[in-house]
Amino acid sequence: MTWYIDKGPQSDVVLSSRIRLARNLCNYPFPHKLNEMTSVGVSQEITQAIIAYGKENKKDFIQVNMNDLTDEDKVSLVEKHLISEELTKPGITRKAMILRDESISVMINEEDHIRIQAMEPGFNLENAYEKAKEMAIYLESHLPVGYNSKYGFTTSCPTNTGTGLRASVMMHLPGLAMSGKINLVVENIQKMGYSVRGYYGENSNSLGNIYQISNQITLGLNEEELISDIRKLIFQIMDQERLIRKQLYEKNPLYVDDMIFRSLGILKYARTLTTQEAVKMISDVRFGIALGIISGIDEIVFNKIMATIGPASVQKAAGRIMEPTERDKARAQAVREVLKEGEKL
């Protein structure tokens, strides 16, 4: 099963966990200083090492050259969180090496020469870290990776110096959002040295009450300490979110019931849906599943829907470019079909 459709630990609040490790080759300038010829050299060296790693560990990686993709294909990969927007920029050879089940992707010539991403459903930073670490150790032993005994791994951006590790957790926080407490929580998280982004990462807004929380400090702590610190923070937020959900429902059960079942009805029967509308309704229904108000529909169904409703993903499924109104119609139809199939399981 593709990782982002599966259900993991603490999935009533945490949708997914990601570990990203940044590495660079010491015999080339950083990507923003590469030209087309040198970027090809970087890409070839790293690609060959990843292919060798895959063969030794029986892992099947798919090579995706950004220059060979349409804009819709690129954005579709961004919508699935398999690559960043930075990797889609033209100018040099950029590539993604994606494991067949999409739980690991390696971006080549993004902000750094190598960015290993390991993803897990639910709250499972440890598993994601073990996957990323295994691959990083292999590449470090087969490539001239830059490392300084005092400052750690050399990275394009000073904020990544040290471990080069970013631990990110995607959280669904409708309780905090509905109670009006989310802004204060975000402000406090940022004061503690963590970043808070929207569903699609950097420079994106929160969509469907989904927030991506990640560490900003990478220097001065080892990988295990960084992961331990963010785990403590996430557990605190989870406890607060669950308590507020319960309080909201106890205070006004009729309002909450009505909101949740209205959203479920719209998803089941709407003939047009924008991305924002669909994600908002999914957020409401997830809230209902977590409270035990809605039964008979597994949250895996909504994971599947979320992976397919982005504008580029809808057009990719249709095999053609669409006008917004036609796209909204196709999105609504796809949601209805996935829900109908999910209710049969």
Secondary structure in CASP SS format (residue, H / E / C, confidence):
PFRMAT SS
TARGET T0000
AUTHOR 0000-0000-0000
METHOD secondary structure of the structure
MODEL  1
M C 1.00
T C 1.00
W H 1.00
Y H 1.00
I H 1.00
D C 1.00
K C 1.00
G C 1.00
P C 1.00
Q C 1.00
S C 1.00
D C 1.00
V C 1.00
V E 1.00
L E 1.00
S E 1.00
S E 1.00
R E 1.00
I E 1.00
R E 1.00
L E 1.00
A E 1.00
R E 1.00
N C 1.00
L E 1.00
C C 1.00
N C 1.00
Y C 1.00
P C 1.00
F C 1.00
P H 1.00
H H 1.00
K H 1.00
L C 1.00
N C 1.00
E H 1.00
M H 1.00
T H 1.00
S H 1.00
V H 1.00
G H 1.00
V H 1.00
S H 1.00
Q H 1.00
E H 1.00
I H 1.00
T H 1.00
Q H 1.00
A H 1.00
I H 1.00
I H 1.00
A H 1.00
Y H 1.00
G H 1.00
K H 1.00
E H 1.00
N C 1.00
K C 1.00
K C 1.00
D C 1.00
F E 1.00
I E 1.00
Q E 1.00
V E 1.00
N E 1.00
M H 1.00
N H 1.00
D H 1.00
L C 1.00
T C 1.00
D H 1.00
E H 1.00
D H 1.00
K H 1.00
V H 1.00
S H 1.00
L H 1.00
V H 1.00
E H 1.00
K C 1.00
H C 1.00
L C 1.00
I C 1.00
S C 1.00
E H 1.00
E H 1.00
L H 1.00
T H 1.00
K C 1.00
P C 1.00
G C 1.00
I C 1.00
T C 1.00
R C 1.00
K E 1.00
A E 1.00
M E 1.00
I E 1.00
L E 1.00
R C 1.00
D C 1.00
E C 1.00
S C 1.00
I E 1.00
S E 1.00
V E 1.00
M E 1.00
I E 1.00
N C 1.00
E C 1.00
E C 1.00
D C 1.00
H C 1.00
I E 1.00
R E 1.00
I E 1.00
Q E 1.00
A E 1.00
M E 1.00
E E 1.00
P E 1.00
G C 1.00
F C 1.00
N C 1.00
L H 1.00
E H 1.00
N H 1.00
A H 1.00
Y H 1.00
E H 1.00
K H 1.00
A H 1.00
K H 1.00
E H 1.00
M H 1.00
A H 1.00
I H 1.00
Y H 1.00
L H 1.00
E H 1.00
S H 1.00
H H 1.00
L C 1.00
P C 1.00
V E 1.00
G C 1.00
Y E 1.00
N E 1.00
S C 1.00
K C 1.00
Y C 1.00
G E 1.00
F E 1.00
T C 1.00
T C 1.00
S C 1.00
C C 1.00
P H 1.00
T H 1.00
N H 1.00
T C 1.00
G E 1.00
T C 1.00
G C 1.00
L E 1.00
R E 1.00
A E 1.00
S E 1.00
V E 1.00
M E 1.00
M E 1.00
H E 1.00
L C 1.00
P H 1.00
G H 1.00
L H 1.00
A H 1.00
M H 1.00
S C 1.00
G C 1.00
K C 1.00
I H 1.00
N H 1.00
L H 1.00
V H 1.00
V H 1.00
E H 1.00
N H 1.00
I H 1.00
Q H 1.00
K H 1.00
M C 1.00
G C 1.00
Y E 1.00
S E 1.00
V E 1.00
R E 1.00
G E 1.00
Y C 1.00
Y C 1.00
G E 1.00
E C 1.00
N C 1.00
S C 1.00
N C 1.00
S C 1.00
L E 1.00
G C 1.00
N C 1.00
I E 1.00
Y E 1.00
Q E 1.00
I E 1.00
S E 1.00
N E 1.00
Q C 1.00
I C 1.00
T C 1.00
L C 1.00
G C 1.00
L C 1.00
N C 1.00
E H 1.00
E H 1.00
E H 1.00
L H 1.00
I H 1.00
S H 1.00
D H 1.00
I H 1.00
R H 1.00
K H 1.00
L H 1.00
I H 1.00
F H 1.00
Q H 1.00
I H 1.00
M H 1.00
D H 1.00
Q H 1.00
E H 1.00
R H 1.00
L H 1.00
I H 1.00
R H 1.00
K H 1.00
Q H 1.00
L H 1.00
Y H 1.00
E H 1.00
K H 1.00
N C 1.00
P H 1.00
L H 1.00
Y H 1.00
V H 1.00
D H 1.00
D H 1.00
M H 1.00
I H 1.00
F H 1.00
R H 1.00
S H 1.00
L H 1.00
G H 1.00
I H 1.00
L H 1.00
K H 1.00
Y H 1.00
A C 1.00
R C 1.00
T C 1.00
L C 1.00
T C 1.00
T H 1.00
Q H 1.00
E H 1.00
A H 1.00
V H 1.00
K H 1.00
M H 1.00
I H 1.00
S H 1.00
D H 1.00
V H 1.00
R H 1.00
F H 1.00
G H 1.00
I H 1.00
A H 1.00
L H 1.00
G C 1.00
I C 1.00
I C 1.00
S C 1.00
G C 1.00
I C 1.00
D C 1.00
E H 1.00
I H 1.00
V H 1.00
F H 1.00
N H 1.00
K H 1.00
I H 1.00
M H 1.00
A C 1.00
T C 1.00
I C 1.00
G C 1.00
P H 1.00
A H 1.00
S H 1.00
V H 1.00
Q H 1.00
K H 1.00
A H 1.00
A H 1.00
G C 1.00
R C 1.00
I C 1.00
M C 1.00
E C 1.00
P H 1.00
T H 1.00
E H 1.00
R H 1.00
D H 1.00
K H 1.00
A H 1.00
R H 1.00
A H 1.00
Q H 1.00
A H 1.00
V H 1.00
R H 1.00
E H 1.00
V H 1.00
L H 1.00
K H 1.00
E H 1.00
G H 1.00
E H 1.00
K H 1.00
L C 1.00
END
